[in-house]
Amino acid sequence: MLLGAQGKHTAAIVLALCAWLLVAASASEYNSLTHSLLQPSLGRARLLTGNPTLRLRGGSAAPPGGAFAAANAMRTPTTLINKPTFKTDYMPWHMVPDKEWRTRDGCEVIQWDPMLEGYKGALQYRYGRYKELKQRIIDAEGSLEQFAENGCKKYGVRRSLDPKKPGIVACEWAPGATYLALHGDFNGWNRGQYKYQRDDYGCWHLFIPDNADGTPVIPHNTRYKIAITTCSGEETTRIPAWADYCVQAPKGAPTHPAYDSVFWNPPEGKFEFKHELPVTPKSLRIYEAHVGMSSPGQLLGGPDIHTYDLFRTDVLPRIKKLGYNAIQFMAIQEHPYYASFGYHVANLFAPSSRSGNPDDLKRMIDECHAMGISVLLDVVHSHAATNVIDGINEFDGTGSHYFHDGPAGHHAQWDSRIYNYGQWEVIRFLLSNCRWWIEEFKFDGFRFDGITSMLYKHHGIGKCFVNGYGDYFGMETDMDACIYLMLANDLIHSVRPGA
């Protein structure tokens, strides 16, 4: 895992702070020291069988030496595996879920730094909180993986997965709202035609059967939004919190220059990846990239904002030629304010439409994998844009929906909202987001932005972290955020061992 800008100077002890919370092993070339500290060189676990070959994220790896090493170095793809079978016993400990989590107490990190002995109680407390919450999730929904998968399958506006009920299903968590309806280009923006029904838990549900000819009521690549009446009685519109594609409304539209959600359902079917996932690199050489800013500009014959397709054809071969084996992509999650460099995210599940549509992004990632390059997402779960009409801020009219209410819910320096990491549906929302980018777009790992801002209620503002370990423990720790990151680490390595 690579930390955000505020967290770089605290990298050496973050592992101890969160007791194995760190997520999706990745690092950047400009922060290689951080990577070496977060990924202790303990080597691979001892092989327990005679089989010399191990499966890592769809590729093959083998013990060093001999023909196996040569074969591994070539990294030749074999056949496409959409859901690889992982042999987690052979991977480094930090790349797999911990099967012994129920028997641990969070103090294993003390063996790497005996100075943490004085903070044993704090480590045990936070690990105990992690075990308690994970068990609650398992008791309620079967497993942590199912908890996140239920979110991806249930929420948003999607095609029904039930062959006996073809149509469009929609679900939104909006406990403070008094009315929800779906409207858009498909029904002349009639806010009274397709009404949601509220359940006892503040979730709103809608099912729209297919047309008689079997086509969906909402055509592919058309705009839609939620018509909502907030808790204050305001009648307005919102983009679904789980929207997976959003574009700026065209000039003349009532919502211009804000964004609208778009129903992405290509008639030819879902994009099919052609190439295997790359073998997990033994050491990462990361190229940090911003697709939009990679354009040479109009003066040199390029567009102002580069596209996924142009990056794939013009930039990606150069990165490969330079010897990089991973790319960390900034500004992928949709962000209406372009000058934020992608860090004021409004729509967590939607790829930025400035550079193309969802299939364009998948095509670019598929080409990265064809070149043996791992793809890391610069994911922003530390804060969110304050946008209301085209974001999730005040979605149901309250200030405490996805975020903390009052000053705790606002980042003073970033002008953004802070998530309530202790809220059940917020935890589902963020964990599902991790699973979504791994499974839907085949990202190989993450860089979590703004770690210091997440871990501490003071967000690192005015803090130097130079007075010893006492700066890292205490009442200023956002324990809910700490536990969320531990769960995210757990989930990611369960869904994608080797991430």
ABEGO torsion letter per residue (X at the ends): XBBBAAAAAAAAAAAAAAGGABBGBBBBAAAAAAAAAABBBAEBBBBABABABBBBGGBBBBBBEEAAAAAAAAGBBBBBBABBBBBAAABBAAABBBAAAAABAGAAAAAABAAAAAAAAAAAAAAAAAAAAAAAAAAAAGBAAAAAAAAAAABEBBBBABAABBEBBBBBBBAABABBBBBEAAAGGBAAABBBBBBAAGBBBBBBBBBAAGBBABBBGBBBBBBBBBAAGBBBBBBBAABABBBBBBBGBAAOABBBBBBBBBAAEBBBBABBBBBBBABBBBBBBBAAAABAEAAAGBBABBBAAAAAAAAAAAAAAAGBABBBBBGABBBABAAAGGABBABAABBBAAAEBAAAAAAAAAAAAAAGBBBBBBBBAABBBABAAABABGAAGBAABABBBEAAABBAAAGBBBBBAABAAAAAAAAAAAAAAAAAAGBAEBBBBGAAAAABAAGGBGBAGAAEAAAABEAABBAAAAAAAAAAAAAAAAABBGX
